[in-house]
């Protein structure tokens, strides 16, 4: 019931409660159940009653148009709901009075009995029928909107997949190429003639500190930046033109019990006023039992038709319509017979009228309930598909962002480790010579440029030992490095490529800091397996001093700390120890 109330509130607040379908779908109710000519005795009076009921329905259609204009002009959902409630009340209460006025003007006697019972019947029928129509139209419109949204999302997914066709290596190459152009443009030029060693060293050191390091930091920052997804509304609000209601697909029958109970409640107030509450109760029970049995047979027939021929909604609609027409006839007979059994004076013409009304009204009512239920189920299915597509789009967007992040991190690691280390190492080597010749200077620049031509990819397929020892050998041109590693550490590193990559990054960071801040050109590297056997501890010891004054010192350490289980940089006397625990 809470879900039904929420759906009604949404329909009433949509600004599309009253549509042309409100008038068309309720027309059978207006000229039969709410026609007000049940006491007519002659064919002439019944024809007059149908004509008056049709004229009144046309007049009330004008009120519906005005109510529709009012709710569309209103901006507040509460105001719209107020207009809807007011419109329903005016249409429901005004119909019996307009029917009475029309009968009086035509000089015929169409109905007798208390007017309040007819007002109550009209209120129940109008509220139920118009609410079902409104929920149906809103469901159809929302379904189409979600379908359109689903198409857009699927198209966007195809575009995203095509953009993500390039792998991380391609992205890395693109980022590296752009970075390489930037660095080569800022690289110190070749100077003709000899250069003072100190000046040459300062040029390369300045290039490392003022160009390479800030650029690597920017790449790290871009990789760490969180991209907030754009919020999506699902589905868009009910604005725009009134949607088409039909063809409304009906792929399942109406509920067995709820449908007939709701239909019986439409005319119980009128029957109770015409006879007695006891008679109305007996008729209500009889109609519900007969109608539920008939609805069950319709469900069975629909199931057999669908399973026998793979039928869709187009072929099931005649099955449901014919079945509900027969159920309506049975309900009319049950109502007349049960009322007579309850002691009410029932004429044969009254029973015939009840059968005629049920044959006309009940199929429309049951098919409307079935259409609303089918619409809700299809809408839930499409919304589920849309939610899945949006989730997939989010996954692809995250994958794309992660690919770009990995590419930037690789180049950032290259700059922060290899390129910056080459700059510092080249500066140190140039400082050791007495005079830096043009050939020495060109060799130093080529050495730096060659580092830009060697982006690090995946860890060496030859294993952890080969990857680490190859990197250590490259650093031995600038440092005297002692490597100590136990076999358990190699075994642990060989089991996880990401752990090996982090170990290489940790060594590169430690050796880079040794060159930058060390007082001696030597370092001790130790790799040991963790006590639990599930990790590795990387240690780099060097002689030097930790410089806390530089704003950007420790930037690479911060990056490592975010990836490692634990990281410490300590100084004891003249010994600096970098210790990184890898998971």
Buried (B, 14 or more C-beta within 10 A) or exposed (E): EEEEEEBBEBBBBBBBBBBBBBBEBBBBBBBBBBBBBBBBEEEEBBEBBBBBBBBBBEBBBEBBBBBBEBBBEBEEBEBBBBBBEEBBEBBBBBBBBBBBEBBEEBEBEBBEEEBEBBBBBBBBBBBBBBBBBBBBBBBBBBBBBBBEBBEEBBEBBEEBEEEBEBEBBEBBBBBBEEBBEEBEEEBBEEBEEBBEBEEBBBBBBEBBBEBBBEBBBBBBEBBBEEEEEEEEEEBEEBEEEBBEBEEBBBBBBBBBEEBBBBBBBBBBBBBBBBBBEEBBBBBBEBBBEBBBEBBBBBBEBBBEBBEEEEBEBEEBBEBBBEBBBBBBBBBBBBBBBBBBEBEBEBEEEBBEBBBBBBBBBBBBBBBBBBBBBBBBEBBEEBBEBBBEBBEBBEEBBEEBBEBBBBBBBBBBBBBBBBBBBBBBBBBBBBBEEEEBEEEBBEBBBEBBBEBBEEBBEEBBEEBBBEBBBEBBEBBEEBBEBEBEBEEBBBBBBBEBBEBBBBBBBBBBBBBBBBBBBBEEBEBBBBBBBBEEEEBBBBBBBBBBEEEEEEEEBBBBBEBBBEBBEEBEBEEEEEEBBBBBBBB
